[in-house]
Amino acid sequence: MANLVRGGGTKAGTAGGTLLSVLVNISSGDILHTCVLAAVGAIVSFTVSILLKVLFQRFKRKHPPPKGM
């Protein structure tokens, strides 16, 4: 019986209690707000990476590397 108690029950109980107390205090509006912000961030990140790719390709065409390299 002592082995079961010593196997991390305190850590699991603390983590479970923390998780449940956080879940109780989160409203559906907060979740929606977080989802919208995550979607906007993903769209902006994707757009900027595509824009940078196009700009670097144009820069490479205008300024090719020296022939010796």
PDB file with one MODEL, atoms N, CA, C and O in Angstrom:
MODEL        1
ATOM      1  N   MET A   1       0.824  -1.189   0.000  1.00  0.00           N
ATOM      2  CA  MET A   1       0.000   0.000   0.000  1.00  0.00           C
ATOM      3  C   MET A   1       0.866   1.249   0.000  1.00  0.00           C
ATOM      4  O   MET A   1       0.513   2.245  -0.632  1.00  0.00           O
ATOM      5  N   ALA A   2       1.991   1.212   0.697  1.00  0.00           N
ATOM      6  CA  ALA A   2       2.874   2.370   0.779  1.00  0.00           C
ATOM      7  C   ALA A   2       3.452   2.716  -0.585  1.00  0.00           C
ATOM      8  O   ALA A   2       3.692   3.889  -0.869  1.00  0.00           O
ATOM      9  N   ASN A   3       3.682   1.708  -1.442  1.00  0.00           N
ATOM     10  CA  ASN A   3       4.209   1.961  -2.775  1.00  0.00           C
ATOM     11  C   ASN A   3       3.219   2.732  -3.639  1.00  0.00           C
ATOM     12  O   ASN A   3       3.638   3.547  -4.462  1.00  0.00           O
ATOM     13  N   LEU A   4       1.943   2.503  -3.478  1.00  0.00           N
ATOM     14  CA  LEU A   4       0.943   3.212  -4.276  1.00  0.00           C
ATOM     15  C   LEU A   4       0.893   4.691  -3.921  1.00  0.00           C
ATOM     16  O   LEU A   4       0.731   5.537  -4.801  1.00  0.00           O
ATOM     17  N   VAL A   5       1.026   5.000  -2.664  1.00  0.00           N
ATOM     18  CA  VAL A   5       0.977   6.388  -2.220  1.00  0.00           C
ATOM     19  C   VAL A   5       2.236   7.126  -2.643  1.00  0.00           C
ATOM     20  O   VAL A   5       2.178   8.300  -3.009  1.00  0.00           O
ATOM     21  N   ARG A   6       3.360   6.450  -2.594  1.00  0.00           N
ATOM     22  CA  ARG A   6       4.630   7.072  -2.897  1.00  0.00           C
ATOM     23  C   ARG A   6       4.852   7.239  -4.411  1.00  0.00           C
ATOM     24  O   ARG A   6       5.802   7.918  -4.800  1.00  0.00           O
ATOM     25  N   GLY A   7       4.037   6.663  -5.257  1.00  0.00           N
ATOM     26  CA  GLY A   7       4.269   6.646  -6.691  1.00  0.00           C
ATOM     27  C   GLY A   7       3.900   7.916  -7.426  1.00  0.00           C
ATOM     28  O   GLY A   7       3.807   7.870  -8.652  1.00  0.00           O
ATOM     29  N   GLY A   8       3.685   9.030  -6.784  1.00  0.00           N
ATOM     30  CA  GLY A   8       3.387  10.278  -7.477  1.00  0.00           C
ATOM     31  C   GLY A   8       1.953  10.725  -7.314  1.00  0.00           C
ATOM     32  O   GLY A   8       1.469  11.540  -8.099  1.00  0.00           O
ATOM     33  N   GLY A   9       1.265  10.214  -6.316  1.00  0.00           N
ATOM     34  CA  GLY A   9      -0.119  10.597  -6.089  1.00  0.00           C
ATOM     35  C   GLY A   9      -0.282  12.060  -5.756  1.00  0.00           C
ATOM     36  O   GLY A   9      -1.277  12.676  -6.138  1.00  0.00           O
ATOM     37  N   THR A  10       0.677  12.627  -5.050  1.00  0.00           N
ATOM     38  CA  THR A  10       0.607  14.042  -4.689  1.00  0.00           C
ATOM     39  C   THR A  10       0.725  14.919  -5.930  1.00  0.00           C
ATOM     40  O   THR A  10      -0.013  15.892  -6.083  1.00  0.00           O
ATOM     41  N   LYS A  11       1.652  14.572  -6.810  1.00  0.00           N
ATOM     42  CA  LYS A  11       1.826  15.353  -8.040  1.00  0.00           C
ATOM     43  C   LYS A  11       0.596  15.255  -8.929  1.00  0.00           C
ATOM     44  O   LYS A  11       0.145  16.257  -9.484  1.00  0.00           O
ATOM     45  N   ALA A  12       0.052  14.049  -9.064  1.00  0.00           N
ATOM     46  CA  ALA A  12      -1.132  13.850  -9.893  1.00  0.00           C
ATOM     47  C   ALA A  12      -2.334  14.591  -9.309  1.00  0.00           C
ATOM     48  O   ALA A  12      -3.115  15.197 -10.042  1.00  0.00           O
ATOM     49  N   GLY A  13      -2.474  14.539  -8.000  1.00  0.00           N
ATOM     50  CA  GLY A  13      -3.582  15.236  -7.353  1.00  0.00           C
ATOM     51  C   GLY A  13      -3.471  16.744  -7.492  1.00  0.00           C
ATOM     52  O   GLY A  13      -4.468  17.428  -7.721  1.00  0.00           O
ATOM     53  N   THR A  14      -2.262  17.258  -7.353  1.00  0.00           N
ATOM     54  CA  THR A  14      -2.044  18.699  -7.505  1.00  0.00           C
ATOM     55  C   THR A  14      -2.315  19.141  -8.936  1.00  0.00           C
ATOM     56  O   THR A  14      -2.968  20.160  -9.165  1.00  0.00           O
ATOM     57  N   ALA A  15      -1.812  18.372  -9.900  1.00  0.00           N
ATOM     58  CA  ALA A  15      -2.031  18.708 -11.312  1.00  0.00           C
ATOM     59  C   ALA A  15      -3.511  18.623 -11.665  1.00  0.00           C
ATOM     60  O   ALA A  15      -4.033  19.494 -12.361  1.00  0.00           O
ATOM     61  N   GLY A  16      -4.183  17.593 -11.197  1.00  0.00           N
ATOM     62  CA  GLY A  16      -5.612  17.441 -11.469  1.00  0.00           C
ATOM     63  C   GLY A  16      -6.433  18.551 -10.848  1.00  0.00           C
ATOM     64  O   GLY A  16      -7.340  19.081 -11.489  1.00  0.00           O
ATOM     65  N   GLY A  17      -6.134  18.909  -9.620  1.00  0.00           N
ATOM     66  CA  GLY A  17      -6.855  19.997  -8.961  1.00  0.00           C
ATOM     67  C   GLY A  17      -6.623  21.334  -9.644  1.00  0.00           C
ATOM     68  O   GLY A  17      -7.548  22.132  -9.792  1.00  0.00           O
ATOM     69  N   THR A  18      -5.396  21.575 -10.055  1.00  0.00           N
ATOM     70  CA  THR A  18      -5.096  22.825 -10.768  1.00  0.00           C
ATOM     71  C   THR A  18      -5.850  22.871 -12.089  1.00  0.00           C
ATOM     72  O   THR A  18      -6.446  23.895 -12.424  1.00  0.00           O
ATOM     73  N   LEU A  19      -5.833  21.780 -12.838  1.00  0.00           N
ATOM     74  CA  LEU A  19      -6.521  21.721 -14.121  1.00  0.00           C
ATOM     75  C   LEU A  19      -8.022  21.941 -13.959  1.00  0.00           C
ATOM     76  O   LEU A  19      -8.624  22.699 -14.719  1.00  0.00           O
ATOM     77  N   LEU A  20      -8.618  21.292 -12.986  1.00  0.00           N
ATOM     78  CA  LEU A  20     -10.053  21.455 -12.770  1.00  0.00           C
ATOM     79  C   LEU A  20     -10.411  22.870 -12.324  1.00  0.00           C
ATOM     80  O   LEU A  20     -11.440  23.401 -12.739  1.00  0.00           O
ATOM     81  N   SER A  21      -9.592  23.480 -11.497  1.00  0.00           N
ATOM     82  CA  SER A  21      -9.903  24.844 -11.053  1.00  0.00           C
ATOM     83  C   SER A  21      -9.749  25.836 -12.199  1.00  0.00           C
ATOM     84  O   SER A  21     -10.477  26.827 -12.252  1.00  0.00           O
ATOM     85  N   VAL A  22      -8.827  25.592 -13.107  1.00  0.00           N
ATOM     86  CA  VAL A  22      -8.676  26.464 -14.276  1.00  0.00           C
ATOM     87  C   VAL A  22      -9.860  26.285 -15.225  1.00  0.00           C
ATOM     88  O   VAL A  22     -10.389  27.265 -15.749  1.00  0.00           O
ATOM     89  N   LEU A  23     -10.276  25.034 -15.448  1.00  0.00           N
ATOM     90  CA  LEU A  23     -11.392  24.771 -16.358  1.00  0.00           C
ATOM     91  C   LEU A  23     -12.693  25.410 -15.873  1.00  0.00           C
ATOM     92  O   LEU A  23     -13.502  25.865 -16.681  1.00  0.00           O
ATOM     93  N   VAL A  24     -12.890  25.444 -14.574  1.00  0.00           N
ATOM     94  CA  VAL A  24     -14.109  26.027 -14.016  1.00  0.00           C
ATOM     95  C   VAL A  24     -14.144  27.543 -14.248  1.00  0.00           C
ATOM     96  O   VAL A  24     -15.214  28.120 -14.440  1.00  0.00           O
ATOM     97  N   ASN A  25     -12.978  28.176 -14.231  1.00  0.00           N
ATOM     98  CA  ASN A  25     -12.923  29.634 -14.333  1.00  0.00           C
ATOM     99  C   ASN A  25     -12.809  30.154 -15.766  1.00  0.00           C
ATOM    100  O   ASN A  25     -12.790  31.369 -15.966  1.00  0.00           O
ATOM    101  N   ILE A  26     -12.734  29.287 -16.756  1.00  0.00           N
ATOM    102  CA  ILE A  26     -12.649  29.728 -18.154  1.00  0.00           C
ATOM    103  C   ILE A  26     -14.053  29.784 -18.730  1.00  0.00           C
ATOM    104  O   ILE A  26     -14.811  28.818 -18.642  1.00  0.00           O
ATOM    105  N   SER A  27     -14.397  30.931 -19.325  1.00  0.00           N
ATOM    106  CA  SER A  27     -15.717  31.062 -19.938  1.00  0.00           C
ATOM    107  C   SER A  27     -15.632  30.722 -21.421  1.00  0.00           C
ATOM    108  O   SER A  27     -14.546  30.680 -22.000  1.00  0.00           O
ATOM    109  N   SER A  28     -16.789  30.483 -22.025  1.00  0.00           N
ATOM    110  CA  SER A  28     -16.812  30.157 -23.457  1.00  0.00           C
ATOM    111  C   SER A  28     -16.368  31.353 -24.289  1.00  0.00           C
ATOM    112  O   SER A  28     -15.826  31.178 -25.381  1.00  0.00           O
ATOM    113  N   GLY A  29     -16.589  32.557 -23.792  1.00  0.00           N
ATOM    114  CA  GLY A  29     -16.125  33.751 -24.499  1.00  0.00           C
ATOM    115  C   GLY A  29     -14.616  33.811 -24.563  1.00  0.00           C
ATOM    116  O   GLY A  29     -14.049  34.230 -25.572  1.00  0.00           O
ATOM    117  N   ASP A  30     -13.958  33.392 -23.487  1.00  0.00           N
ATOM    118  CA  ASP A  30     -12.496  33.350 -23.480  1.00  0.00           C
ATOM    119  C   ASP A  30     -11.965  32.340 -24.498  1.00  0.00           C
ATOM    120  O   ASP A  30     -10.981  32.599 -25.191  1.00  0.00           O
ATOM    121  N   ILE A  31     -12.623  31.201 -24.577  1.00  0.00           N
ATOM    122  CA  ILE A  31     -12.194  30.172 -25.527  1.00  0.00           C
ATOM    123  C   ILE A  31     -12.374  30.664 -26.954  1.00  0.00           C
ATOM    124  O   ILE A  31     -11.493  30.467 -27.791  1.00  0.00           O
ATOM    125  N   LEU A  32     -13.501  31.299 -27.241  1.00  0.00           N
ATOM    126  CA  LEU A  32     -13.751  31.839 -28.576  1.00  0.00           C
ATOM    127  C   LEU A  32     -12.732  32.921 -28.914  1.00  0.00           C
ATOM    128  O   LEU A  32     -12.198  32.954 -30.022  1.00  0.00           O
ATOM    129  N   HIS A  33     -12.471  33.787 -27.974  1.00  0.00           N
ATOM    130  CA  HIS A  33     -11.483  34.857 -28.169  1.00  0.00           C
ATOM    131  C   HIS A  33     -10.109  34.269 -28.477  1.00  0.00           C
ATOM    132  O   HIS A  33      -9.417  34.756 -29.371  1.00  0.00           O
ATOM    133  N   THR A  34      -9.712  33.240 -27.757  1.00  0.00           N
ATOM    134  CA  THR A  34      -8.427  32.591 -27.980  1.00  0.00           C
ATOM    135  C   THR A  34      -8.373  31.935 -29.351  1.00  0.00           C
ATOM    136  O   THR A  34      -7.349  32.015 -30.029  1.00  0.00           O
ATOM    137  N   CYS A  35      -9.453  31.289 -29.772  1.00  0.00           N
ATOM    138  CA  CYS A  35      -9.497  30.652 -31.092  1.00  0.00           C
ATOM    139  C   CYS A  35      -9.385  31.682 -32.210  1.00  0.00           C
ATOM    140  O   CYS A  35      -8.681  31.457 -33.194  1.00  0.00           O
ATOM    141  N   VAL A  36     -10.071  32.803 -32.065  1.00  0.00           N
ATOM    142  CA  VAL A  36     -10.012  33.853 -33.086  1.00  0.00           C
ATOM    143  C   VAL A  36      -8.600  34.424 -33.163  1.00  0.00           C
ATOM    144  O   VAL A  36      -8.071  34.612 -34.259  1.00  0.00           O
ATOM    145  N   LEU A  37      -7.986  34.701 -32.022  1.00  0.00           N
ATOM    146  CA  LEU A  37      -6.621  35.227 -32.025  1.00  0.00           C
ATOM    147  C   LEU A  37      -5.626  34.229 -32.618  1.00  0.00           C
ATOM    148  O   LEU A  37      -4.699  34.627 -33.324  1.00  0.00           O
ATOM    149  N   ALA A  38      -5.808  32.952 -32.343  1.00  0.00           N
ATOM    150  CA  ALA A  38      -4.923  31.932 -32.904  1.00  0.00           C
ATOM    151  C   ALA A  38      -5.077  31.862 -34.423  1.00  0.00           C
ATOM    152  O   ALA A  38      -4.087  31.724 -35.141  1.00  0.00           O
ATOM    153  N   ALA A  39      -6.305  31.957 -34.911  1.00  0.00           N
ATOM    154  CA  ALA A  39      -6.539  31.921 -36.359  1.00  0.00           C
ATOM    155  C   ALA A  39      -5.936  33.143 -37.038  1.00  0.00           C
ATOM    156  O   ALA A  39      -5.304  33.017 -38.087  1.00  0.00           O
ATOM    157  N   VAL A  40      -6.122  34.321 -36.454  1.00  0.00           N
ATOM    158  CA  VAL A  40      -5.545  35.537 -37.024  1.00  0.00           C
ATOM    159  C   VAL A  40      -4.018  35.446 -37.025  1.00  0.00           C
ATOM    160  O   VAL A  40      -3.382  35.828 -38.007  1.00  0.00           O
ATOM    161  N   GLY A  41      -3.436  34.957 -35.965  1.00  0.00           N
ATOM    162  CA  GLY A  41      -1.990  34.803 -35.901  1.00  0.00           C
ATOM    163  C   GLY A  41      -1.465  33.836 -36.950  1.00  0.00           C
ATOM    164  O   GLY A  41      -0.425  34.090 -37.558  1.00  0.00           O
ATOM    165  N   ALA A  42      -2.166  32.738 -37.170  1.00  0.00           N
ATOM    166  CA  ALA A  42      -1.745  31.761 -38.180  1.00  0.00           C
ATOM    167  C   ALA A  42      -1.837  32.353 -39.582  1.00  0.00           C
ATOM    168  O   ALA A  42      -0.949  32.137 -40.407  1.00  0.00           O
ATOM    169  N   ILE A  43      -2.905  33.099 -39.855  1.00  0.00           N
ATOM    170  CA  ILE A  43      -3.075  33.719 -41.174  1.00  0.00           C
ATOM    171  C   ILE A  43      -1.996  34.760 -41.422  1.00  0.00           C
ATOM    172  O   ILE A  43      -1.424  34.812 -42.510  1.00  0.00           O
ATOM    173  N   VAL A  44      -1.716  35.579 -40.436  1.00  0.00           N
ATOM    174  CA  VAL A  44      -0.677  36.608 -40.578  1.00  0.00           C
ATOM    175  C   VAL A  44       0.688  35.957 -40.769  1.00  0.00           C
ATOM    176  O   VAL A  44       1.466  36.399 -41.614  1.00  0.00           O
ATOM    177  N   SER A  45       0.986  34.937 -40.014  1.00  0.00           N
ATOM    178  CA  SER A  45       2.271  34.244 -40.138  1.00  0.00           C
ATOM    179  C   SER A  45       2.421  33.633 -41.532  1.00  0.00           C
ATOM    180  O   SER A  45       3.478  33.762 -42.151  1.00  0.00           O
ATOM    181  N   PHE A  46       1.395  32.983 -42.021  1.00  0.00           N
ATOM    182  CA  PHE A  46       1.437  32.371 -43.350  1.00  0.00           C
ATOM    183  C   PHE A  46       1.624  33.437 -44.424  1.00  0.00           C
ATOM    184  O   PHE A  46       2.431  33.262 -45.337  1.00  0.00           O
ATOM    185  N   THR A  47       0.886  34.536 -44.322  1.00  0.00           N
ATOM    186  CA  THR A  47       0.975  35.603 -45.311  1.00  0.00           C
ATOM    187  C   THR A  47       2.365  36.229 -45.327  1.00  0.00           C
ATOM    188  O   THR A  47       2.921  36.472 -46.399  1.00  0.00           O
ATOM    189  N   VAL A  48       2.923  36.487 -44.172  1.00  0.00           N
ATOM    190  CA  VAL A  48       4.255  37.098 -44.100  1.00  0.00           C
ATOM    191  C   VAL A  48       5.306  36.148 -44.664  1.00  0.00           C
ATOM    192  O   VAL A  48       6.221  36.595 -45.356  1.00  0.00           O
ATOM    193  N   SER A  49       5.201  34.857 -44.387  1.00  0.00           N
ATOM    194  CA  SER A  49       6.191  33.917 -44.915  1.00  0.00           C
ATOM    195  C   SER A  49       6.108  33.824 -46.435  1.00  0.00           C
ATOM    196  O   SER A  49       7.143  33.737 -47.094  1.00  0.00           O
ATOM    197  N   ILE A  50       4.907  33.839 -47.008  1.00  0.00           N
ATOM    198  CA  ILE A  50       4.765  33.829 -48.467  1.00  0.00           C
ATOM    199  C   ILE A  50       5.315  35.120 -49.058  1.00  0.00           C
ATOM    200  O   ILE A  50       6.010  35.081 -50.073  1.00  0.00           O
ATOM    201  N   LEU A  51       5.022  36.246 -48.453  1.00  0.00           N
ATOM    202  CA  LEU A  51       5.514  37.543 -48.930  1.00  0.00           C
ATOM    203  C   LEU A  51       7.043  37.586 -48.892  1.00  0.00           C
ATOM    204  O   LEU A  51       7.667  38.048 -49.847  1.00  0.00           O
ATOM    205  N   LEU A  52       7.645  37.120 -47.819  1.00  0.00           N
ATOM    206  CA  LEU A  52       9.104  37.101 -47.727  1.00  0.00           C
ATOM    207  C   LEU A  52       9.717  36.171 -48.769  1.00  0.00           C
ATOM    208  O   LEU A  52      10.766  36.481 -49.333  1.00  0.00           O
ATOM    209  N   LYS A  53       9.077  35.044 -49.026  1.00  0.00           N
ATOM    210  CA  LYS A  53       9.573  34.120 -50.043  1.00  0.00           C
ATOM    211  C   LYS A  53       9.587  34.787 -51.416  1.00  0.00           C
ATOM    212  O   LYS A  53      10.563  34.662 -52.155  1.00  0.00           O
ATOM    213  N   VAL A  54       8.513  35.491 -51.762  1.00  0.00           N
ATOM    214  CA  VAL A  54       8.435  36.184 -53.044  1.00  0.00           C
ATOM    215  C   VAL A  54       9.484  37.288 -53.117  1.00  0.00           C
ATOM    216  O   VAL A  54      10.147  37.447 -54.142  1.00  0.00           O
ATOM    217  N   LEU A  55       9.637  38.041 -52.051  1.00  0.00           N
ATOM    218  CA  LEU A  55      10.626  39.123 -52.052  1.00  0.00           C
ATOM    219  C   LEU A  55      12.045  38.594 -52.198  1.00  0.00           C
ATOM    220  O   LEU A  55      12.842  39.183 -52.929  1.00  0.00           O
ATOM    221  N   PHE A  56      12.380  37.506 -51.526  1.00  0.00           N
ATOM    222  CA  PHE A  56      13.718  36.930 -51.643  1.00  0.00           C
ATOM    223  C   PHE A  56      13.967  36.379 -53.046  1.00  0.00           C
ATOM    224  O   PHE A  56      15.080  36.489 -53.562  1.00  0.00           O
ATOM    225  N   GLN A  57      12.950  35.789 -53.668  1.00  0.00           N
ATOM    226  CA  GLN A  57      13.106  35.292 -55.036  1.00  0.00           C
ATOM    227  C   GLN A  57      13.369  36.450 -56.001  1.00  0.00           C
ATOM    228  O   GLN A  57      14.219  36.333 -56.883  1.00  0.00           O
ATOM    229  N   ARG A  58      12.658  37.550 -55.847  1.00  0.00           N
ATOM    230  CA  ARG A  58      12.886  38.719 -56.700  1.00  0.00           C
ATOM    231  C   ARG A  58      14.268  39.308 -56.464  1.00  0.00           C
ATOM    232  O   ARG A  58      14.937  39.718 -57.412  1.00  0.00           O
ATOM    233  N   PHE A  59      14.697  39.355 -55.222  1.00  0.00           N
ATOM    234  CA  PHE A  59      16.014  39.888 -54.905  1.00  0.00           C
ATOM    235  C   PHE A  59      17.106  39.021 -55.525  1.00  0.00           C
ATOM    236  O   PHE A  59      18.092  39.547 -56.043  1.00  0.00           O
ATOM    237  N   LYS A  60      16.942  37.689 -55.479  1.00  0.00           N
ATOM    238  CA  LYS A  60      17.931  36.783 -56.055  1.00  0.00           C
ATOM    239  C   LYS A  60      18.023  36.956 -57.571  1.00  0.00           C
ATOM    240  O   LYS A  60      19.115  36.871 -58.132  1.00  0.00           O
ATOM    241  N   ARG A  61      16.885  37.200 -58.246  1.00  0.00           N
ATOM    242  CA  ARG A  61      16.903  37.394 -59.697  1.00  0.00           C
ATOM    243  C   ARG A  61      17.618  38.681 -60.074  1.00  0.00           C
ATOM    244  O   ARG A  61      18.333  38.719 -61.076  1.00  0.00           O
ATOM    245  N   LYS A  62      17.436  39.734 -59.291  1.00  0.00           N
ATOM    246  CA  LYS A  62      18.055  41.019 -59.598  1.00  0.00           C
ATOM    247  C   LYS A  62      19.522  41.051 -59.219  1.00  0.00           C
ATOM    248  O   LYS A  62      20.300  41.770 -59.846  1.00  0.00           O
ATOM    249  N   HIS A  63      19.915  40.300 -58.221  1.00  0.00           N
ATOM    250  CA  HIS A  63      21.288  40.297 -57.717  1.00  0.00           C
ATOM    251  C   HIS A  63      21.819  38.862 -57.640  1.00  0.00           C
ATOM    252  O   HIS A  63      21.882  38.286 -56.554  1.00  0.00           O
ATOM    253  N   PRO A  64      22.202  38.278 -58.791  1.00  0.00           N
ATOM    254  CA  PRO A  64      22.716  36.893 -58.744  1.00  0.00           C
ATOM    255  C   PRO A  64      24.073  36.837 -58.038  1.00  0.00           C
ATOM    256  O   PRO A  64      24.795  37.833 -58.002  1.00  0.00           O
ATOM    257  N   PRO A  65      24.418  35.679 -57.480  1.00  0.00           N
ATOM    258  CA  PRO A  65      25.718  35.544 -56.797  1.00  0.00           C
ATOM    259  C   PRO A  65      26.855  35.640 -57.798  1.00  0.00           C
ATOM    260  O   PRO A  65      26.650  35.389 -58.986  1.00  0.00           O
ATOM    261  N   PRO A  66      28.061  36.003 -57.343  1.00  0.00           N
ATOM    262  CA  PRO A  66      29.209  36.069 -58.251  1.00  0.00           C
ATOM    263  C   PRO A  66      29.511  34.707 -58.878  1.00  0.00           C
ATOM    264  O   PRO A  66      29.209  33.668 -58.289  1.00  0.00           O
ATOM    265  N   LYS A  67      30.101  34.713 -60.065  1.00  0.00           N
ATOM    266  CA  LYS A  67      30.334  33.468 -60.827  1.00  0.00           C
ATOM    267  C   LYS A  67      31.327  32.542 -60.138  1.00  0.00           C
ATOM    268  O   LYS A  67      31.266  31.332 -60.358  1.00  0.00           O
ATOM    269  N   GLY A  68      32.221  33.043 -59.331  1.00  0.00           N
ATOM    270  CA  GLY A  68      33.232  32.222 -58.688  1.00  0.00           C
ATOM    271  C   GLY A  68      32.717  31.384 -57.529  1.00  0.00           C
ATOM    272  O   GLY A  68      33.457  30.546 -57.014  1.00  0.00           O
ATOM    273  N   MET A  69      31.503  31.573 -57.110  1.00  0.00           N
ATOM    274  CA  MET A  69      30.991  30.894 -55.916  1.00  0.00           C
ATOM    275  C   MET A  69      30.212  29.689 -56.281  1.00  0.00           C
ATOM    276  O   MET A  69      29.705  28.991 -55.403  1.00  0.00           O
TER     277      MET A  69
ENDMDL
END
